[in-house]
Amino acid sequence: MTQHNDVLFAYWVPNVSGGLVVSDIEQRTDWSYDYNVRLAQTAEQNGFAYALTQIRFTAGYGAENQHESVSFSQGLLAKTEKLKVIAAIFPGPWKPVLAAKQLATIDHLSQGRIAINVVSGWFKGEFDAIGEEWPEHDQRYARSEEFIRSLKGIWTQDHFSFQGRYYQFSDYTLKPKPVQHPHIEIFQGGSSRAARDMAARVSDWYFTNGNTVEELKKQIDDIREKAKAHQRQVQIGVNAFIIARDTEQEAQAVLQEIIAKANIPAVHAFGDATREAGASTTEGEGNWAKSTFEDLVQYNDGFKTNLIGTPEQIAQRIIELKQVGVDLILSGFLHFIEEVEYFGAKVLPLVRELETQQRVQAKSA
């Protein structure tokens, strides 16, 4: 049983080939639907609250095949009972009215278990390949903000009207509206100033790349202060690639093998694209701005979060993340099904035990 303030756990859905590392290491993870159904059922049985599907339109960086996120999310929801699935969506290929209607229908079919991750985009080559407009960095977040404001309006109002730069609505009513109230949960990612500012104004959840506790605290404090100025609260999720083993030596050996077997051309290509994305931000920094080659072997800096070691070490580090304001751990694994089972059996009970101890201590203080 979880308490209302317990840290939550999500996992990256491997609906994209290549797993969650740009490495030629053996992975007992598969991008097929059958594998993902078994993984989703395993995850909800082992304490995971959310699953996040990925969105890509072009092959690259070791990911040659990709299932579409929204339809794949619905497929997983049909085979699970408790898990909430977050579908990643790009403004641009999706228009707000299509997304709003799709997700409202899925919300009814799943009895309130769909969420959305609005991805502003960082890879220009992908948008060029499909002929989609590619605004400059801050304008991509401005477009995403209009996208989110449009979704909220459609989902909560009748006769919705909106006049933005990118989207316009006039006296529009969607019925039926979603099951969830006030609306379907909205996630977003990013590390730039524009991303944090947007999260503070409109998003329910903010995903950030992996990082040290100290660096995460800076981001979280900034977002929370900005959200407070808008009379809002934003919850925080952080990316982490988890390697839990019986001994620290085993866990570190797995990490070193992943890096040693990195797909070097793919990592360099990914690094070049991310540096271009980071340089396009107003402040010259964004996701991956300070990432090393080793960091980039895991797409979202998951090694930096350092959830690598024994169950006891990982549980303690999760509590440290919680203490600086992290509400959710977005997890990647090498061999997903068996490692999710190991996490549920060995790590999660320790996390809940530490959280209980903290609550008892707080009451007696």
C-alpha positions in Angstrom: 0.0 0.0 0.0 1.3 3.4 -0.9 0.8 6.6 1.1 -0.2 9.8 -0.7 3.3 11.3 -0.5 5.3 8.1 -1.4 7.6 8.5 -4.3 6.1 6.9 -7.4 7.7 4.8 -10.1 7.3 4.8 -13.9 9.2 2.9 -16.6 10.1 3.7 -20.2 8.1 1.5 -22.5 10.4 -0.1 -25.0 8.1 0.5 -28.0 11.3 1.5 -29.8 14.0 -1.0 -30.8 17.4 -0.9 -29.2 16.3 -0.7 -25.6 17.3 2.2 -23.4 21.1 2.3 -24.1 23.0 3.0 -27.3 25.1 -0.1 -26.8 25.7 -3.4 -28.4 25.5 -5.2 -25.1 23.1 -8.2 -25.0 19.6 -7.0 -23.9 16.8 -9.4 -23.1 14.4 -6.5 -23.9 12.2 -6.5 -27.0 10.1 -3.8 -28.7 7.3 -6.1 -29.7 3.8 -5.8 -28.5 3.7 -9.2 -26.9 6.8 -8.5 -24.8 5.5 -5.1 -23.8 2.2 -6.6 -22.6 4.1 -9.0 -20.4 6.2 -6.1 -19.2 3.3 -3.8 -18.4 1.5 -6.6 -16.5 4.8 -7.3 -14.6 5.3 -3.6 -13.8 1.8 -3.1 -12.3 2.2 -6.2 -10.2 5.5 -4.9 -8.9 4.5 -1.4 -7.7 4.9 0.7 -10.8 2.2 3.4 -11.2 3.0 4.7 -14.7 4.5 3.7 -18.0 5.8 6.2 -20.6 5.6 5.3 -24.3 8.2 6.9 -26.6 7.5 8.9 -29.8 9.8 8.8 -32.8 9.1 9.2 -36.5 12.5 8.4 -38.0 15.2 5.7 -37.3 18.5 6.6 -35.7 20.9 6.1 -32.8 20.3 2.3 -32.8 16.5 2.6 -32.9 15.5 1.4 -36.3 11.9 0.5 -35.5 9.3 2.4 -33.6 5.7 1.7 -32.7 3.4 4.8 -32.6 2.9 6.0 -29.1 -0.9 6.7 -28.7 -2.1 3.4 -30.3 0.5 1.5 -28.5 -0.5 3.0 -25.2 -4.1 2.0 -25.8 -2.9 -1.5 -26.5 -1.2 -1.7 -23.2 -4.1 -0.2 -21.3 -6.4 -2.9 -22.8 -4.2 -5.6 -21.2 -3.7 -4.0 -17.7 -5.9 -3.1 -14.8 -4.1 -0.4 -12.7 -1.2 0.9 -14.7 -1.5 4.5 -16.0 0.1 4.9 -19.5 1.6 8.2 -20.6 1.4 8.7 -24.4 4.1 10.9 -25.8 2.8 13.4 -28.4 4.5 16.0 -30.6 2.8 19.3 -31.3 3.1 19.7 -35.0 2.2 16.2 -36.2 -0.7 16.2 -33.8 -3.2 19.0 -33.6 -4.8 19.8 -30.2 -8.3 18.8 -31.4 -7.2 15.4 -32.6 -5.2 14.7 -29.4 -8.0 15.9 -27.2 -10.5 13.6 -28.9 -8.2 10.6 -29.1 -7.2 10.8 -25.5 -10.8 11.5 -24.2 -11.9 8.3 -25.9 -9.0 6.3 -24.6 -9.8 7.8 -21.1 -13.3 6.3 -21.3 -12.0 3.0 -22.6 -9.4 2.7 -19.9 -11.5 4.1 -17.1 -9.2 7.1 -16.5 -5.8 5.6 -17.0 -4.3 7.6 -19.9 -2.0 10.5 -19.6 0.0 12.6 -22.1 3.6 13.7 -22.4 3.9 16.8 -24.6 7.3 16.6 -26.3 8.4 20.0 -27.8 11.1 18.3 -29.9 14.9 18.6 -30.0 15.9 16.7 -33.3 15.4 19.0 -36.3 16.3 16.3 -38.8 13.2 14.3 -37.7 10.9 17.3 -38.3 12.6 18.1 -41.6 12.2 14.5 -42.8 8.4 14.6 -42.3 7.9 18.2 -43.6 6.9 19.7 -40.3 7.5 23.2 -39.2 10.5 23.6 -36.9 10.2 26.9 -34.9 13.3 28.1 -33.0 13.8 26.6 -29.5 11.7 29.0 -27.3 9.0 29.1 -29.9 8.7 25.3 -29.8 7.9 25.7 -26.1 5.5 28.5 -26.8 3.7 26.2 -29.3 3.6 23.4 -26.7 2.2 25.8 -24.2 -0.6 26.8 -26.6 -1.1 23.1 -27.3 -1.6 22.4 -23.5 -3.8 25.4 -23.0 -6.0 24.2 -25.9 -6.2 20.7 -24.5 -7.2 22.0 -21.1 -9.8 24.2 -22.5 -11.3 21.5 -24.7 -11.4 19.0 -21.9 -12.9 21.4 -19.3 -15.1 23.9 -21.1 -18.1 23.9 -23.4 -18.0 26.5 -26.2 -14.2 26.8 -25.9 -12.6 29.7 -27.8 -8.9 30.4 -28.1 -6.8 32.7 -30.3 -3.1 31.8 -30.2 -0.3 32.1 -32.7 -0.3 28.4 -33.5 -3.8 27.3 -32.6 -7.3 28.8 -32.8 -10.7 27.6 -31.6 -14.1 29.2 -31.9 -17.1 28.0 -29.8 -15.9 24.4 -29.8 -17.5 21.8 -27.5 -16.1 18.2 -27.1 -18.3 15.5 -25.8 -17.9 13.2 -24.1 -15.2 14.9 -22.0 -12.5 12.7 -20.3 -13.3 10.6 -17.2 -10.5 12.2 -15.3 -11.1 15.5 -13.5 -10.3 18.3 -13.9 -8.6 16.8 -17.0 -6.2 14.1 -18.2 -2.8 14.5 -16.5 -0.3 16.4 -18.6 3.5 15.7 -18.4 6.3 17.5 -20.2 10.1 17.3 -20.4 13.1 19.5 -20.8 15.9 21.2 -18.8 16.1 24.7 -20.4 14.7 27.9 -18.9 11.9 27.9 -21.5 10.9 24.3 -20.5 10.9 25.1 -16.7 8.9 28.3 -17.3 6.3 26.5 -19.3 6.0 23.7 -16.7 5.5 26.3 -14.0 2.6 27.9 -16.0 0.7 25.0 -17.5 1.9 21.4 -16.8 1.0 19.0 -14.1 4.3 17.1 -14.2 7.8 18.0 -15.3 10.3 15.4 -16.4 14.0 16.2 -16.3 17.1 14.3 -17.4 19.1 12.4 -14.9 21.5 14.4 -12.7 23.1 14.6 -9.3 21.0 15.3 -6.3 22.6 18.8 -6.0 21.9 19.8 -9.6 18.3 18.4 -9.5 17.6 20.4 -6.4 18.5 23.6 -8.3 16.1 22.8 -11.1 13.3 21.7 -8.8 13.6 24.8 -6.5 13.5 27.0 -9.6 10.3 25.3 -11.0 8.5 25.2 -7.7 9.2 28.9 -7.0 8.0 29.9 -10.5 4.9 27.7 -10.1 4.1 29.3 -6.8 4.1 32.7 -8.5 1.3 31.3 -10.7 -0.6 29.8 -7.8 0.2 26.4 -9.1 2.0 23.2 -8.0 4.1 21.1 -10.4 5.2 17.5 -9.6 8.7 16.4 -10.6 9.9 13.2 -12.3 13.5 12.4 -12.9 15.1 10.0 -15.4 17.2 7.1 -14.0 18.7 4.0 -15.5 18.5 1.5 -12.7 21.1 -1.3 -12.3 20.2 -3.2 -9.1 22.3 -6.2 -8.3 23.1 -8.2 -5.2 26.5 -6.6 -4.9 27.8 -3.2 -5.8 30.6 -4.9 -7.8 28.1 -6.7 -10.0 26.1 -3.5 -10.7 29.2 -1.5 -11.6 30.4 -4.3 -13.8 27.2 -4.1 -15.8 27.5 -0.4 -16.2 31.1 -0.7 -17.4 30.1 -3.4 -19.9 27.3 -1.2 -21.3 29.8 1.7 -21.8 32.5 -0.6 -23.1 30.2 -2.0 -25.8 28.7 1.4 -26.7 27.8 1.9 -30.4 30.3 4.6 -30.9 29.1 6.0 -34.2 25.5 6.1 -32.9 26.5 7.8 -29.6 28.6 10.4 -31.5 25.7 11.1 -33.9 23.3 11.5 -30.9 25.8 13.7 -29.2 26.1 16.0 -32.3 22.4 16.4 -32.5 22.0 17.1 -28.8 24.7 19.7 -28.8 22.9 21.5 -31.7 19.7 21.3 -29.6 21.4 22.7 -26.5 23.1 25.5 -28.4 19.7 26.6 -29.7 18.4 27.5 -26.3 18.5 31.2 -25.2 21.0 30.5 -22.4 23.0 28.0 -24.6 22.1 25.1 -22.4 19.4 22.5 -22.3 19.2 18.7 -22.1 22.6 17.1 -22.5 24.5 20.4 -22.3 27.0 18.9 -19.9 26.8 15.3 -20.9 29.9 13.2 -21.5 30.2 10.4 -24.0 29.5 7.9 -21.2 26.4 9.9 -20.2 25.0 9.8 -23.8 25.2 6.0 -23.9 21.9 6.3 -22.0 19.5 8.6 -23.9 18.4 10.8 -21.0 21.5 10.9 -18.8 20.1 8.1 -16.7 23.5 7.0 -15.4 24.0 10.4 -13.7 21.2 9.8 -11.2 23.3 6.9 -9.8 20.7 4.4 -9.0 23.3 1.7 -9.6 24.3 -0.7 -6.8 22.7 -2.9 -4.2 19.0 -2.6 -3.3 20.0 -0.9 -0.1 22.1 1.7 -1.8 19.5 2.4 -4.5 16.7 2.7 -1.9 18.7 5.2 0.1 19.5 7.3 -3.0 15.8 7.3 -4.0 15.0 8.8 -0.5 17.7 11.4 -1.1 16.0 12.4 -4.4 12.6 12.5 -2.6 14.1 14.9 0.0 15.0 17.4 -2.7 11.5 17.3 -4.2 11.4 14.4 -6.7 7.9 12.8 -6.8 8.5 10.1 -9.5 11.4 8.1 -10.8 11.2 7.4 -14.5 13.1 4.1 -14.8 15.1 2.4 -17.6 16.5 -1.1 -17.3 18.8 -3.3 -19.4 16.7 -6.5 -19.2 13.3 -5.0 -18.4 11.0 -7.8 -17.3 13.4 -9.6 -14.9 14.8 -6.3 -13.6 11.4 -4.8 -12.9 10.6 -8.0 -11.0 13.9 -7.7 -9.0 13.2 -4.0 -8.3 9.7 -4.8 -7.1 10.9 -7.6 -4.8 14.2 -6.2 -3.5 14.3 -2.4 -3.9 10.7 -1.1 -3.6 10.0 -2.6 -0.1 13.1 -0.9 1.2 12.0 2.4 -0.2 8.6 2.1 1.5 10.2 1.0 4.7 12.5 4.1 4.7 9.5 6.3 3.9 7.5 4.8 6.8 10.5 5.5 9.1 10.6 9.1 8.0 6.9 9.6 8.7 7.3 8.1 12.2 10.2 10.3 12.9 8.3 13.4 11.7 5.4 12.6 14.0 7.6 12.2 17.0 9.7 15.3 16.4 
